[in-house]
Amino acid sequence: MKKVPNPIDRHVGSRVRMRRVILGMSQEKLGEALGLTFQQVQKYEKGANRIGASRLQQISRTLDVPPAFFFEGAPSFETVPNGENGHAGVAEDSHTSYVADFLSTAEGLHLNMAFARIHDPKVRKRIIDLVTALAGDETNGRDRSEDDPVD
């Protein structure tokens, strides 16, 4: 039976990946800076291996962000019975998870960074409309212009 990564470990790992990609750093270079193999960095980024506190501090210095950066937008702890022992579990919105997963990919990050450089709100809206049309509108027939202040 394959072990499923903890949602917090996945989130922290995806934030490590996102910051590394923003800086244009390879897994190999990050591994060298940390005294690790790129495979270990890969496992951290996937959440397969948990990052300890001292290692997270080292990563935060290497990637030039505070340790709290890695927890921004993390799934919250809520009382969710897990069936057998009723312990609290981690609640994670599947939509939020999907967005975070996409933004942690190189494609998602590059798309987001390029889109953020577009200053004209009308052009941004046209791009959103184009992508929505290409992907197939899933807003159940709702007109986006009703909610969007940009005309």
Secondary structure, DSSP 8 states (H G I E B T S, - for coil): ------HHHHHHHHHHHHHHHHTT--HHHHHHHHT--HHHHHHHHHTSS---HHHHHHHHHHTTS-GGGGGTT--EEE----SSS---EEE--HHHHHHHHHHTSHHHHHHHHHHHT---HHHHHHHHHHHHHHH---STT--GGGT----
